[in-house]
């Protein structure tokens, strides 16, 4: 379980344009590829307990995974964005 605070999650949600259920400009295929490079199956049932949008899966990922794994993915997403 990551130690992201609600404020940090909100800031990341804003940074990654997650308000509408999307994450950055990832499609289902490109987000699967991105997380696949980290050996994570983002579309697995594990991350869909709150819903199946990319943003809901990412929020569940943040809740379930370790700080190390979440940090690596966040850094990768930031590097993808900029």
Beta strands, then each sheet from edge to edge (+ up, - down):
end
